[in-house]
């Protein structure tokens, strides 16, 4: 397992200075904020996405395009190749995410191993990328939770200048939990 500062650059953990350069956390979420985000999720897709981002640290696209065959029910793990990096990942499933996946599997009925967990969303992501999903997460979840300001519809040159909290913040929390377990 890699433990370089690059991998955990957004983690606010106090290590001796020679071990890891400490950077100020720009968008780590507190547990009560994650709970609030989960409660504001408009549907099963977003509840899955929030649990998946929080417990696995996977990117938006990897969670959207995850297939049923990637879920190893016997070992309680997810096995996949990350879309952006091409890295092969084996990620343990936390109980809340495992429970959500089991419920989704029952609801989905008979599915093949190559079938995406969210076929409609995966098709949209593959055709148009993450932009719409990021917008929905921001406008329907983060803004109503009071974790992000309302957007004016204009794109700024600075990118996310209005808010440092994004879906990526869930990933950072997963990285921080992983780093804390390594430090213990």
C-alpha positions in Angstrom: 0.0 0.0 0.0 1.3 3.4 -1.0 1.6 6.0 1.8 3.2 8.9 0.0 2.1 12.5 0.8 0.8 12.8 -2.8 -1.8 10.2 -2.2 -3.0 11.8 1.0 -2.4 15.4 0.2 -5.8 16.6 1.5 -5.6 14.8 4.8 -5.4 16.8 8.0 -3.5 14.3 10.1 -0.7 15.3 12.5 2.4 13.2 11.8 5.9 14.1 12.7 7.1 16.8 10.2 9.7 14.6 8.5 7.1 11.9 7.7 4.4 13.9 6.0 3.9 17.5 5.0 0.7 18.8 6.6 -1.6 20.7 4.3 -4.7 22.5 5.5 -7.8 20.5 4.7 -9.7 22.4 2.0 -12.9 20.4 2.0 -12.9 17.5 4.5 -16.4 16.9 5.7 -17.4 16.2 9.3 -19.4 13.0 10.0 -22.6 15.1 10.7 -22.2 16.9 7.4 -22.0 13.5 5.5 -25.1 12.4 7.4 -26.9 15.6 6.4 -25.8 15.1 2.8 -27.1 11.5 2.9 -30.4 12.7 4.3 -30.8 15.2 1.5 -30.1 12.7 -1.2 -33.1 12.8 -3.6 -33.1 9.1 -4.5 -31.5 5.7 -4.2 -28.9 6.6 -6.8 -27.6 9.5 -4.8 -27.7 7.6 -1.5 -25.6 4.9 -3.2 -23.2 7.6 -4.6 -22.8 9.2 -1.2 -22.1 6.0 0.6 -19.8 4.8 -2.2 -17.8 8.1 -2.2 -17.5 8.2 1.5 -16.6 4.5 2.2 -14.6 3.7 -0.9 -13.0 6.9 -2.1 -13.9 6.1 -5.7 -14.4 8.8 -8.2 -17.8 9.8 -9.4 -17.4 8.0 -12.8 -16.2 4.8 -11.2 -19.2 4.6 -8.9 -21.6 5.5 -11.7 -20.2 2.9 -14.1 -19.7 0.1 -11.5 -21.0 -3.2 -12.8 -22.6 -6.0 -10.7 -19.6 -8.2 -11.6 -17.3 -5.8 -9.8 -18.9 -6.6 -6.5 -17.4 -9.7 -4.8 -20.2 -10.8 -2.5 -18.2 -13.6 -0.9 -15.2 -11.4 0.1 -17.3 -8.2 0.6 -15.1 -6.2 -1.8 -15.2 -4.3 -5.0 -12.7 -5.1 -7.7 -12.4 -2.7 -10.6 -10.0 -0.8 -12.9 -10.3 2.9 -12.3 -11.5 4.8 -15.3 -9.2 7.8 -14.9 -6.0 6.1 -13.8 -6.3 2.6 -15.1 -5.2 1.3 -11.6 -6.6 -2.1 -10.5 -8.4 -1.6 -7.2 -9.6 -4.0 -4.6 -11.7 -2.1 -2.0 -13.4 -3.6 1.1 -17.1 -2.8 1.4 -18.2 -1.1 4.6 -21.4 -2.6 6.1 -23.6 0.4 5.2 -22.5 0.3 1.5 -22.8 -3.5 1.4 -26.3 -3.3 2.7 -27.3 -0.7 0.2 -25.8 -2.8 -2.6 -27.7 -5.9 -1.5 -30.9 -4.0 -1.4 -30.2 -2.6 -4.9 -29.4 -6.1 -6.2 -32.8 -7.4 -4.9 -34.5 -4.5 -6.5 -32.7 -5.0 -9.8 -33.7 -8.6 -10.2 -31.8 -10.8 -12.7 -28.7 -9.0 -13.9 -25.5 -10.0 -15.6 -22.0 -9.4 -14.3 -21.3 -6.8 -17.0 -24.5 -4.9 -16.3 -24.0 -1.5 -14.6 -25.6 -1.1 -11.2 -27.1 2.1 -12.6 -27.6 1.5 -16.4 -29.3 4.8 -17.3 -26.7 6.9 -15.4 -23.8 4.9 -16.7 -25.0 5.4 -20.3 -25.3 9.1 -19.7 -21.8 9.3 -18.0 -20.2 7.4 -20.9 -21.7 9.8 -23.4 -21.3 13.1 -21.6 -19.0 12.7 -18.6 -19.5 13.8 -15.0 -20.6 17.4 -15.5 -24.4 16.9 -15.1 -23.8 14.6 -12.1 -21.6 17.2 -10.4 -24.2 19.9 -11.0 -27.0 17.8 -9.5 -24.9 16.9 -6.5 -24.1 20.6 -6.0 -27.5 22.1 -6.6 -29.8 19.4 -5.2 -27.7 18.2 -2.3 -24.8 20.5 -1.2 -26.7 23.8 -1.6 -29.8 22.7 0.2 -27.6 21.4 3.1 -26.0 24.8 3.4 -22.6 23.4 2.5 -22.2 25.4 -0.7 -23.3 28.8 -1.9 -25.9 29.2 -4.6 -24.4 29.4 -8.1 -25.2 32.3 -10.4 -25.0 30.2 -13.5 -21.8 31.8 -14.8 -18.6 29.8 -15.0 -15.6 31.4 -13.4 -12.0 31.2 -14.5 -11.1 30.0 -11.1 -13.2 26.8 -11.4 -14.8 26.0 -8.1 -14.1 29.4 -6.5 -17.6 29.5 -4.9 -17.2 26.4 -2.8 -14.4 24.0 -1.8 -17.0 21.3 -1.0 -17.7 18.9 -3.9 -18.3 15.2 -4.5 -14.5 14.9 -4.3 -14.8 15.8 -0.6 -16.3 12.4 0.1 -13.2 10.8 -1.5 -10.9 12.9 0.6 -12.7 11.6 3.7 -12.1 8.0 2.6 -8.4 8.7 2.1 -8.2 10.3 5.5 -9.8 7.3 7.2 -7.4 5.0 5.4 -4.4 7.1 6.4 -5.6 7.1 10.1 -5.9 3.4 10.1 -2.3 3.1 8.7 -1.0 5.5 11.4 -2.7 3.6 14.2 
